Amino acid sequence: MAPRRPAVWAVSLMALAGPVLGTGPASAGSPAAPAATAAVRDTVTWSVSLDEGGAGPDDDDNVHHCGDALRIRGTGLAGTGRGQGSAVLPVHRLTHGVDRVAAEVQADVPPGAQVLVDVRGRDGSGPWTEWREAAPGAPADLPRTVTDVQARLILWSGPGGTSPAVAGLRLTADPADLSVPAREAVAPFTARVFATREGLVGGTTANGHVIRPDDHFVALPSRRGLSRKGTGEYSVRVCGPARCETAPVWDVGPWNIRDDHWNPSSVRERFKDLPRGLPAAQAAYESGYNGGRDGFGRRVRNRAGIDLADGTFSNVGLHDNGWVTVTYLWTGDADIRGNSGAREREAPGTVS
């Protein structure tokens, strides 16, 4: 098993005091400029309800609505004094296509705590895009035009366990540029990566799943492809020495948490100078990339780019850490991969 985020979720937290503010709508410019006026007319802003989950009981993990604000339910992480929680919020349907979303959060954030907003989108009943962070001053650029938008809040408490209190969330979506031609259909991306066994039975994954013996899921080093608990909306096909298995992404790791190595370098969250398909941990281990360290400054001790739960690890034929071929199923188009979103509620651990 490769090391994960320090103390599970006790990563280096940004000290924030007071409200977290994102960006609002772009300036309308001069009334005399018709193009700018049209852009403002098509920009949409809405408030997101925080007191109901996005689609079911598994959409909230260790958070609750208390005192007119969303808070972490408990410290959660034994021995750390810190807690972590997340909430996938209701879907908002728009009347026209958008591809850029800004977030404005009204929150009381104690020193050392943090509130993050991820957004994703889909067109009608099509598959969801990856999650993309909408940070203060940096709206999320979605990989394609969408009409449904959904947000995910991630809360980290401070060192003393004091929870942030999120009182409101507003999203602003910019219209897509219809002059840009639609991209051609592509097959899902496949890469050969080094796999380690996750283990950690009894622990909790990044989406709130309590790990069981002989479990079937994987961990990837970015929350951009993290499924909601109990779903396979972001799944991979893992092929080992014996067979292949389709498994959902339920955890974040190993080593890094912002290394979406399956994406093209131009849109990769970090480590943009690495080629697509090469995990930063592998580059650090093999060639001393980033001084031989991960995103937290730890010395990288193996080349792992994926963790496999015990059941998946055994099913694909691994008896020790080793190389596997991974297909990141959500990176392709629905008509090519034969998946138009039905995989969301598919039982994990499909073997072929």
C-alpha positions as CSV (number, residue, x, y, z in Angstrom):
1,M,0.0,0.0,0.0
2,A,1.4,3.4,-0.9
3,P,1.1,6.2,1.6
4,R,-2.1,8.3,1.2
5,R,-2.9,11.8,2.2
6,P,-1.3,12.5,5.6
7,A,-3.5,11.1,8.4
8,V,-6.1,10.3,5.8
9,W,-7.6,13.8,5.4
10,A,-5.1,15.9,7.5
11,V,-3.5,17.6,4.6
12,S,-1.9,21.0,4.6
13,L,-4.8,23.3,5.1
14,M,-5.1,26.9,3.9
15,A,-5.7,29.2,6.9
16,L,-8.8,31.2,6.0
17,A,-10.6,33.7,8.2
18,G,-14.0,35.0,7.4
19,P,-16.1,34.5,4.3
20,V,-14.7,32.7,1.3
21,L,-15.6,34.7,-1.8
22,G,-15.6,33.4,-5.4
23,T,-16.0,35.4,-8.6
24,G,-19.2,36.9,-9.7
25,P,-20.5,37.6,-13.2
26,A,-18.1,39.2,-15.7
27,S,-18.3,42.9,-16.2
28,A,-21.0,43.8,-18.7
29,G,-18.8,46.4,-20.4
30,S,-20.3,49.4,-22.3
31,P,-24.0,49.3,-23.1
32,A,-23.0,50.2,-26.6
33,A,-21.2,46.8,-27.1
34,P,-23.9,44.3,-28.3
35,A,-21.7,41.2,-27.8
36,A,-21.0,42.0,-24.2
37,T,-24.7,42.8,-23.6
38,A,-25.7,39.4,-24.9
39,A,-23.1,37.7,-22.7
40,V,-24.5,39.3,-19.6
41,R,-28.1,38.4,-20.6
42,D,-27.1,34.7,-20.9
43,T,-25.1,34.6,-17.7
44,V,-27.1,32.8,-15.0
45,T,-26.7,33.1,-11.2
46,W,-28.6,31.0,-8.6
47,S,-28.4,30.0,-5.0
48,V,-27.9,26.4,-4.1
49,S,-29.9,24.7,-1.3
50,L,-27.6,23.4,1.4
51,D,-30.2,21.6,3.5
52,E,-30.9,18.7,1.1
53,G,-28.7,16.2,-0.6
54,G,-28.2,16.0,-4.3
55,A,-29.8,12.8,-5.2
56,G,-30.1,10.5,-2.2
57,P,-29.0,9.7,1.4
58,D,-25.4,8.9,0.3
59,D,-24.8,12.4,-1.0
60,D,-23.8,13.8,2.5
61,D,-20.8,12.5,4.3
62,N,-20.2,13.6,7.9
63,V,-22.0,16.9,7.6
64,H,-25.3,18.2,8.9
65,H,-27.4,21.4,8.7
66,C,-27.3,23.1,12.1
67,G,-28.0,26.7,13.1
68,D,-28.7,27.8,9.6
69,A,-25.4,26.5,8.3
70,L,-23.8,23.4,7.0
71,R,-21.2,22.0,9.4
72,I,-19.0,18.9,9.9
73,R,-20.9,16.5,12.1
74,G,-17.8,15.4,14.2
75,T,-14.1,15.5,14.4
76,G,-14.0,12.2,12.6
77,L,-10.3,11.6,12.5
78,A,-9.0,10.0,15.7
79,G,-5.9,11.5,17.0
80,T,-5.8,14.4,14.6
81,G,-8.3,16.8,16.1
82,R,-9.5,17.5,12.6
83,G,-12.7,16.5,10.8
84,Q,-13.7,16.3,7.1
85,G,-17.1,16.2,5.5
86,S,-18.7,16.7,2.1
87,A,-22.1,17.3,0.5
88,V,-23.1,16.7,-3.1
89,L,-25.8,19.4,-3.7
90,P,-29.0,19.4,-5.9
91,V,-28.7,19.5,-9.7
92,H,-29.6,22.8,-11.3
93,R,-31.0,22.7,-14.9
94,L,-30.3,25.6,-17.3
95,T,-32.1,26.5,-20.5
96,H,-28.9,26.9,-22.5
97,G,-25.4,25.5,-22.6
98,V,-22.7,26.7,-20.3
99,D,-19.0,25.8,-19.8
100,R,-17.7,28.0,-17.0
101,V,-18.9,28.2,-13.5
102,A,-17.9,30.5,-10.6
103,A,-18.7,30.0,-7.0
104,E,-19.4,32.4,-4.1
105,V,-19.4,30.9,-0.7
106,Q,-20.8,32.6,2.4
107,A,-19.0,30.9,5.3
108,D,-17.4,31.4,8.7
109,V,-14.0,29.6,8.3
110,P,-11.9,29.3,11.5
111,P,-8.1,29.6,11.2
112,G,-6.6,26.4,9.7
113,A,-9.9,25.2,8.3
114,Q,-11.0,25.2,4.6
115,V,-14.0,25.1,2.4
116,L,-13.7,23.9,-1.2
117,V,-16.3,23.9,-4.0
118,D,-16.2,21.5,-6.9
119,V,-18.6,21.6,-9.8
120,R,-19.5,19.3,-12.7
121,G,-22.0,19.2,-15.5
122,R,-23.9,17.1,-18.1
123,D,-26.0,17.6,-21.1
124,G,-29.5,16.1,-20.5
125,S,-29.2,12.5,-19.6
126,G,-25.6,12.2,-20.8
127,P,-22.6,11.4,-18.6
128,W,-21.2,13.8,-16.1
129,T,-18.0,15.7,-16.7
130,E,-15.3,15.4,-14.1
131,W,-15.4,17.5,-11.0
132,R,-13.5,20.8,-11.4
133,E,-12.7,23.1,-8.5
134,A,-14.2,26.6,-8.5
135,A,-11.7,28.4,-6.4
136,P,-11.9,32.1,-5.2
137,G,-11.0,34.1,-8.3
138,A,-10.7,31.0,-10.5
139,P,-14.0,29.8,-12.0
140,A,-14.2,26.1,-13.1
141,D,-13.7,25.5,-16.8
142,L,-15.8,22.5,-17.7
143,P,-14.4,20.2,-20.5
144,R,-17.6,20.5,-22.6
145,T,-20.9,22.4,-22.9
146,V,-23.5,21.3,-20.3
147,T,-27.0,22.2,-19.3
148,D,-27.1,20.6,-15.8
149,V,-24.8,21.8,-13.1
150,Q,-24.1,20.3,-9.8
151,A,-21.8,21.4,-6.9
152,R,-20.0,19.5,-4.2
153,L,-18.9,21.2,-0.9
154,I,-15.8,19.8,0.9
155,L,-15.3,21.0,4.5
156,W,-12.1,20.6,6.6
157,S,-12.0,21.7,10.2
158,G,-9.1,23.5,11.8
159,P,-6.5,22.0,14.1
160,G,-8.7,22.3,17.1
161,G,-11.6,20.5,15.4
162,T,-13.7,23.6,14.9
163,S,-15.9,23.2,11.9
164,P,-16.4,25.8,9.2
165,A,-20.1,27.0,9.0
166,V,-21.3,27.4,5.4
167,A,-24.4,29.6,5.3
168,G,-24.8,30.0,1.5
169,L,-23.5,29.1,-1.9
170,R,-24.2,30.9,-5.2
171,L,-23.1,29.7,-8.6
172,T,-22.7,31.8,-11.7
173,A,-22.5,30.1,-15.1
174,D,-21.2,31.7,-18.3
175,P,-22.7,30.7,-21.7
176,A,-20.7,28.4,-23.9
177,D,-19.1,29.9,-27.1
178,L,-21.3,28.3,-29.8
179,S,-18.8,29.2,-32.5
180,V,-16.3,26.6,-31.1
181,P,-16.9,23.3,-33.0
182,A,-17.9,20.3,-31.0
183,R,-15.0,17.9,-30.4
184,E,-15.0,14.5,-32.1
185,A,-16.0,11.4,-30.2
186,V,-13.0,9.8,-28.5
187,A,-12.4,6.4,-26.8
188,P,-11.7,6.4,-23.1
189,F,-8.0,6.9,-22.1
190,T,-5.9,3.9,-21.1
191,A,-2.6,3.8,-19.4
192,R,-0.2,1.3,-17.7
193,V,0.3,2.2,-14.1
194,F,1.8,0.7,-11.0
195,A,-0.8,-0.6,-8.5
196,T,-0.6,-1.0,-4.8
197,R,-3.1,-2.7,-2.4
198,E,-5.1,-0.2,-0.3
199,G,-6.0,-2.4,2.7
200,L,-7.1,-0.1,5.5
201,V,-10.1,-2.3,6.4
202,G,-12.4,-0.4,8.8
203,G,-11.1,3.0,7.6
204,T,-13.2,5.5,5.7
205,T,-12.6,6.5,2.1
206,A,-12.8,10.0,0.7
207,N,-16.5,9.6,-0.3
208,G,-17.5,8.2,3.1
209,H,-17.5,4.5,2.4
210,V,-16.3,2.3,5.3
211,I,-13.8,-0.2,3.9
212,R,-14.7,-3.9,4.2
213,P,-12.7,-7.0,3.7
214,D,-12.7,-8.1,0.1
215,D,-14.0,-4.7,-1.0
216,H,-14.1,-3.7,-4.7
217,F,-13.1,-0.1,-5.6
218,V,-10.0,1.9,-6.5
219,A,-8.3,5.1,-5.3
220,L,-6.9,7.7,-7.8
221,P,-4.7,10.6,-6.8
222,S,-7.3,13.4,-7.6
223,R,-10.9,14.0,-6.5
224,R,-11.8,15.1,-10.0
225,G,-12.9,11.5,-10.7
226,L,-14.3,10.7,-7.2
227,S,-17.7,9.0,-7.3
228,R,-20.4,9.5,-4.7
229,K,-20.6,6.8,-2.1
230,G,-22.4,3.7,-3.4
231,T,-22.1,4.7,-7.1
232,G,-19.9,4.0,-10.0
233,E,-20.4,7.2,-11.9
234,Y,-16.6,7.5,-12.2
235,S,-15.2,3.9,-12.8
236,V,-12.1,2.3,-14.2
237,R,-11.5,-0.9,-16.0
238,V,-8.4,-2.5,-14.3
239,C,-6.7,-5.4,-16.2
240,G,-4.1,-7.4,-14.2
241,P,-2.2,-10.7,-14.8
242,A,-5.4,-12.8,-14.5
243,R,-8.4,-10.8,-15.6
244,C,-10.1,-7.4,-15.8
245,E,-12.5,-5.8,-13.4
246,T,-14.6,-2.6,-13.6
247,A,-14.5,-0.9,-10.3
248,P,-15.7,2.5,-9.0
249,V,-13.4,5.3,-7.8
250,W,-14.2,5.8,-4.1
251,D,-11.0,7.1,-2.6
252,V,-8.2,9.7,-3.2
253,G,-4.6,8.7,-3.4
254,P,-1.9,7.2,-3.4
255,W,0.7,9.8,-2.6
256,N,-0.9,12.8,-4.3
257,I,-4.4,14.3,-4.2
258,R,-4.2,16.7,-7.2
259,D,-2.6,14.5,-9.8
260,D,-5.2,13.7,-12.5
261,H,-2.6,12.0,-14.6
262,W,-5.3,10.6,-17.0
263,N,-6.0,14.1,-18.3
264,P,-4.0,15.9,-21.1
265,S,-1.1,18.0,-19.7
266,S,-2.9,21.3,-20.6
267,V,-5.8,20.6,-18.2
268,R,-4.0,18.6,-15.6
269,E,-4.5,20.2,-12.2
270,R,-0.8,20.0,-11.2
271,F,2.4,18.6,-12.7
272,K,1.5,20.0,-16.1
273,D,5.0,19.3,-17.4
274,L,4.4,15.5,-17.2
275,P,3.0,13.6,-20.2
276,R,-0.5,12.2,-20.1
277,G,-0.7,8.9,-18.3
278,L,2.4,9.3,-16.2
279,P,1.6,9.7,-12.4
280,A,3.7,12.2,-10.6
281,A,4.7,9.6,-8.0
282,Q,6.0,7.3,-10.7
283,A,8.1,10.2,-12.2
284,A,9.4,11.1,-8.7
285,Y,10.4,7.6,-7.9
286,E,12.0,6.7,-11.3
287,S,13.6,10.0,-12.3
288,G,13.7,12.3,-9.3
289,Y,10.9,14.5,-10.6
290,N,9.9,17.2,-8.1
291,G,13.0,16.4,-6.1
292,G,11.7,12.8,-5.6
293,R,8.8,14.1,-3.5
294,D,5.1,14.1,-3.7
295,G,2.8,17.1,-3.5
296,F,3.1,17.2,0.3
297,G,6.9,17.1,0.3
298,R,7.2,13.5,1.3
299,R,9.9,11.3,-0.2
300,V,8.2,8.9,-2.7
301,R,8.9,5.3,-1.8
302,N,7.2,3.6,-4.7
303,R,5.8,4.4,-8.1
304,A,2.1,3.8,-7.3
305,G,-0.5,5.7,-9.5
306,I,-3.5,3.7,-8.3
307,D,-4.6,1.9,-5.1
308,L,-6.8,-1.2,-5.4
309,A,-9.2,-2.4,-2.6
310,D,-8.4,-5.9,-1.4
311,G,-11.1,-7.6,-3.5
312,T,-10.1,-5.9,-6.7
313,F,-6.4,-6.5,-6.0
314,S,-7.1,-10.2,-5.7
315,N,-9.6,-10.5,-8.6
316,V,-7.3,-9.1,-11.2
317,G,-4.6,-11.6,-10.2
318,L,-2.1,-9.5,-8.2
319,H,-0.3,-11.2,-5.3
320,D,2.1,-8.3,-4.7
321,N,2.2,-4.7,-5.9
322,G,2.6,-4.6,-9.7
323,W,1.7,-3.2,-13.1
324,V,-1.9,-3.0,-14.4
325,T,-3.6,-1.5,-17.4
326,V,-6.2,1.1,-16.4
327,T,-9.0,2.5,-18.7
328,Y,-10.6,5.6,-17.2
329,L,-14.1,5.0,-18.5
330,W,-15.5,8.6,-18.0
331,T,-12.9,10.1,-20.3
332,G,-14.5,8.7,-23.4
333,D,-17.8,9.5,-25.1
334,A,-21.0,7.7,-24.2
335,D,-21.6,6.2,-27.7
336,I,-18.1,4.8,-27.8
337,R,-17.9,3.3,-24.3
338,G,-21.5,2.1,-24.3
339,N,-22.3,4.1,-21.2
340,S,-24.7,7.0,-21.1
341,G,-24.7,7.4,-17.3
342,A,-26.2,4.0,-16.4
343,R,-23.0,3.0,-14.7
344,E,-23.9,5.4,-11.8
345,R,-25.8,2.8,-9.8
346,E,-24.0,-0.3,-11.2
347,A,-22.9,-2.8,-8.5
348,P,-19.1,-2.5,-8.1
349,G,-16.6,-5.2,-8.9
350,T,-17.9,-6.3,-12.3
351,V,-15.4,-9.0,-13.5
352,S,-14.6,-9.9,-17.1
